[in-house]
Amino acid sequence: MFRIKGRVPRKALAWGLPTAWGAMAISYKLACPIAQEDSLGARVVTSAVFLAVGTGLIAHVRQALLRELRQVRKVAGAAQSALLRPLPSRIDGLNVAAGQLSADRSACVGGDLYEVIATEHGVRAVMGDVRGHGIAAIGTVAALLGSFREAAHDEPDLGRLLHRLDRALARHLRDDPVSEEFVTVLLLEISRGGEITALNCGHPWPYLLSGSTVEPLAGTDPLPPLGSFPLPTELPALSCGTLQPGEALVLYTDGVEDARDGRGRFFSLQAALVEAVRHHPITPQTILRTLFTAVLRHTRGRQADDIALLVLRNDRTGLTCDPLGARGTARPTTTNPQPTNYI
């Protein structure tokens, strides 16, 4: 014997309840004797009936909108996890923390991008900012991150890696002319010995945290943003010194320092970092939470641009490890991997 279970279509349920409420109100008005009377008591009863009907309809619509909102947020969360993958807490001896906050309240992702990958050339990191923000910039972010995740392993130097990103952006703009047309990009490479090399296309230089000292990593003028002008054929990377054990780099997008309070005053990232590290060394995760809390307090949660932060601290010791991790994967294995996207 076959048992057939009937299911009421969702659309029928969505329209059935409001229709039933409306039919009840009309039936009461046309068929109920009390509704025909003109006394005060009859008016009170009629008003109560229609109030109950209206309240029921509003509650039904509200529940339907909440269900749809939860579904949209679920899809957005899955897109965020695929696009800006949560980073492990440790990558080849570096303690890592990262997070982003979209200026578009309806979006979980925006126009900022970051990634950290351990390669045979060293740990390579990218931080970028697409012109514009919110959902409109996601396509450009996806194109650049996809190119970086592949080219970071293939290209022996940062100059060729940057050319790969530039070609990926050009292809994306050719296929999608309405996309944002330029991107600021910062490429960093940290060798096993801690030597830092960088290429900067219009992006803010990161801050170097050494003890209680907070200083910009470099003071040279960056190249123009990607997409605005053709890149030079030769792109020698800039040597930025050595990241000593215990020192940290704080990479960020300009949405952090462009954040304003109610009086129009800009947020001072350097001052916030000085205050954060003044008394004792703190972990990258604590730095990240402290900075996001300070920015949100400064703007009262109404920042005008996307915000992204990436903190890298050198926790290496004399022990060596395989930078490629298990079976040559993009990131090293960790004994206790933890997502680092807190926002």
N, C-alpha and C positions, 0 to 999 in steps of 0.2 A: 504494500500500500504506500502510495506517495502522499506526503503531506505538503500542501502548498501554503506557505505563509504569505499572507497579503501585507504589503507595506503601503502606508499612506504616503503619497508623494510629498516632498518637502514644500513644494509650492502650494499644494492644497492645504497643508497645515498653516502656511504663512497667511493665506487669504481666508481660511475657514473661520478662524477666531474673530477677526474684525467683522466679517460678514455676519457671524452669529450675534455679536454684540449689537451691530446696527439693526439687524432684524428684530432683536429683542426690544430695542428702543422704539422702533416704528410700530411693532405690535402693541406695545403698551400704550402708545399715543392714540392709536386708532381703535383698539378693542377694549381697553380697560375703562370701566365706568368712571373711576376716580380721575382719569386724565381728562374726562369731558367736563368735570365740575370746575367752577370758578372760585371756589372758596380758598381761604388761606391754607388750610390743611392740605387740600388737593394740590395746590401749587408747590408746597413744601415737598410732598411726596414725589411729584413730577420732577422737580429740580434734583432731588436726591437720586432718582433713577438715571437721569441724564448725566449727572455728575459721576455716578458709578460707571456708566458706559464710557464716558470720556476718559476717566482714569484708567479703565481697563485697556482701552485702545492705546493710550500713551505708554502704559507699561509694556504692552506687547511690542510696540515699535521700538522702545528702548532696548528690550531684550534682544530683538533682532539685530539692531545696530551694534550692540555689545558683542554678539556672536561673530558678526562680520569683522569687527575690529580685532578680536582675538585671533581670527584666522589670518588676517593681514599681517599682524605682528608675528605670528608663527612663521609665515612665509618670509618676512623680512629678516627674522632671526636666522633662518636657514641660509638666506642669501649672504648675510654678514659672515657667517661661519665659513662659507665657501670662498668668499672674496678676501676678507681680512681674517685669515685663520689664526686662532689663538696660538701664541708663541709658547714654546716650552719655557720653564723658568730658568733653565740653564742651556747654553749652546756653546760647546767647545770651551768650557771654562769661564764663560761670561755669564753673569747673572743678568737676566733680561726681564723687563716689564714694559708693557705697551698698552695703549688704549686710545679710543677716539670718541668724540662726541659730535654728532651732526647738528648743524644749525637748524635743519628742517625737523621740527618736532614729530612729523609724521613718518620720518625715515630713521632706520637704525644705522644706515651707512651714509657716507657723504662723499665729498671730493678729495679727502685726504687718503694717502696710501702709505704703507710701511711694510717691510719684510726684513727678516734676518735669516741668513742661510750659512751653514758651515760648508765650506768647499775645500778642495785641495790647495787653493790659492790663499786661504785664510777665511775668516768670518767676514761676510759681505752683507752690508745693510743698505737699504734704500728708504728714503723718506721723501714724499712728494706731495704736492698740492695742486690739484686741478683748478683751473679758473672756473669760478662758479662754485656752487655747493649743492648738497642735497642729492635727490634722485637723478637729476639731469646729468650729473658728472660720473655716475657709476660705470657707464660703458667705457669711458676713457681710463678709469682706475683699473678695470678688469683687463684691458688691453696691455697696460704697462706692467701690471703685476705678473701677468702670464709670461710676458717676454723676459722680465727679470728673473723669474724662477728657473727658467731654462738657461738663459745666457750666463747667469752667475757661475754655473758649473763649466760652461764651454769656453768662455773668453779668458785668456791669461792675464789681461790688464784691464783697468777700469775704463780707459779710453775706448777700447773696442766694445766693452759692455755698454757704455753710454751711447755709442753709435747704434747698437742693436735696439735700445729703447727708443731712440729717435726714429728709426725706420718703422718700428711697431706703431708709434704714434702717427706717423705719416700715413701708414696703411689704414689705420682706424679712421682718421679724418677723411681719407678718400672714400671709404666705404660708408661713412656716416657723416655727411657734411654739416649736420646740425650740432655735432658734438663740440665740446669746449675746445678752443684752438691752441692753447698753450698750457704747459705744466712746468712748475718749478720742481727740480729734482736734486737731491743730495745723495751721492754715492760714497760709502765709506768701506774701507777694507782694513781689518785688524789682523795682523800676522800673528803667528804663534809667539813671537817675541814681544808683542804689544805695539809694534810699529803701526802708525796710522797713516794711511794715504786717502785722499779724497778728491772728488770732482764735484763741483757745485754749479748748477745752472739756475741762478736766480733765487736760491733758497736761503733762509736764514742759517748762519753757521751755528752748530750746536755749542752748548756750554760744557766746559771741562770742569768737573768737580774733583778737587784735590785737597783732602782734609777739609778745612773751613773756607778754602779759596774757591771762588766761582769766576771763571773767565771764559770769554769766547775761544773756541778752538783755533780759529784763524781770523785774520783781519783783512785778507785780500779780497778784492772785488770778484764776485762770481761771474760766470759766463751768463749770457742771456738765457731765459727759460726755453725749454724744448718747444719747438713748434713756431717760435717767433722769428728765428733766423737760422740759416744753415750752420751746422757745426763745422769747426775747422777740421781739416783732415787729420792733423796730429793733435792729440789731446793728452799731454803729459800730466799724470796725476800729481797733486800737491802733497808733499810730505808734511805731516802735521805733528811730528814728534812721536812720543811713546806713551801709551796708556799703561801706567805703572799699576802693579797690584794694589787694589783698594781704591783706585781712581775710577771715575764714572763719566760717561758722556750722556748728555740730555739732548736728544733731538726733538724738534718740535716744528709745527707749522705756524705760519704768521697769524693764524686766528687766535693764538694764545696772547701774543703781545699787542694785537689789535683789539682785544676785548676791552670794552669801556664800561664804566659805571654810569650812574644816573647823571653825573655832572660832566660826562664826556672825557674823564681821565682814563688814560691807557693803563692796562695791567702791566706791572713791572715783573717780568719773569726772573730776571737776575736777582732782584731784591727778595723775591719769594724763595729762590733757591738758597741764597745766603742765610735767610732765616731758618730754612729747613735743616741745613747742615751745620748750624752754628755751634750747637752744644755737643753732639755726638754723631758718629757715622750712622747712617740709616740705610736700609735696603732700598733697591730700586722700586720695589712694590710700595713701600711707604712713601717714597718721593712722588710716585705717580698719584697715589691717593691724596697726598697733601696738596699737590699742584691743582688737581681737578677741583678739590674742595675750595681752594683759594680763588680759582677762576670763577666758579659758580657763585661764590659769595660776592665777588667783585661785580659781576654782571647781574646778580639776582636771577640767574638761570635764563637770561635773555641775550645770549651771545649772538652776534650777527654773522659769524662765519664758523665753518667747521673747525674743530680742534683735534689735533692728534699729538701724542707724546710717546716717545720711545727712550727708555733708559737702559744703558749698557754699562755694567760694572765689571772690572777685571778681577775675578776671584781665582785666577789661576795660581797654581803652586808649581813646585819643581817636577811634579808628575806629568807624564805625557799621556795623551789619549788620541784615539783615532778620530780626526775631525769629521769623517764621513759617517760615523755611527754604524748601526747595524746594516749590513748588506749594501752599503753605499747609498743609504737614503739621504735625503736633503738635509735632515737635521740629526744631530747626535742623539743616541738613546739616553734616557734619563731614568733614574730609579723612582722618581716621584714626579712625573710631569704634571704641571698645573697650568690651566689657561691663565693668561695675563691680561685679558681684556676686561677691565673693571667697569667700564661705562657702557 
